[in-house]
């Protein structure tokens, strides 16, 4: 049985993964990307940030400390799930996967410092965080059921549409990263841009966004017509997030990408990823009653 503490811990993991993305954005937006000039130490002579290094070093080092806190959280959840690992191996290994991303991110983060915030390396540093948000969202949803899939056997285009929505979200994330790499917020006066045309890459970013909105609306219509009630709420949440994200995106573009709006847009990006994962997962209903497992027909 999944306890309330495990569910709370799963939510904490999702929030922490989104928080790492936001804190990384704050590092970039404040020009603190090289506040710590070395890795794994802050400088060759100091493990931590010091007053002499200035505020940028504290912002950059704070981001590193959040990564450490994320690793500690992952270890704590692994210990909580240890006695459940045979009954719910899905939860245990999802958390292990999230925990494994932390050292990968740390190493890639170190490379970004060594390369003086090369925009392509920075882009590579973001992608695992986006994946981690999606996995964490799936982890949260798995804590609310038994892990036993219901055999509906009803042909429907909705599962396929769910995959299309997740695929479009991934494309939106990739173009968003490229757009950021072409924009003015480089993270440091020493770093370069990716040399992509800012106007055209922004337009390229907007195109899959509109496709994502259309797919979401189509999904809502089909979910109601095909009697897929489990998908209606996730699709509604996703559509709401997309609308807010779209408004922020267009406003920040015409205002010259002010820092506050960029930060809000990054929060919205995490929400979009999580909502897209929820939509796809809702297309494959599972039991929420542990006592009914024996009466379910399981899809192998």
Secondary structure, DSSP 4 states (H G I P E B T S, - for coil): ---HHHHHHHHHHHHHHHHHHHHHHHHHHTT-TTSS-SSSSSBTTBSS--GGG-HHHHHHHHHHHHHHHHHHHHHHHHHHHGGGTTT-HHHHHHHHHHHHHHHHHHHHHHHHHHTTS-HHHHHHHHHHHHHHHHHHHHHHHHTTS-SPBB------SHHHHHHHHHHHHHHHHHHHHHHHHHSS--SSTT-------HHHHHHHHHHHHHHHHHHHHHHHHHHHHTT-HHHHHHHHHHHHHHHHHHHHHHHHHHTT--HHHHHHHHHHHHHHHHHHHHHHHHTS-B---GGGGGGSPBP-
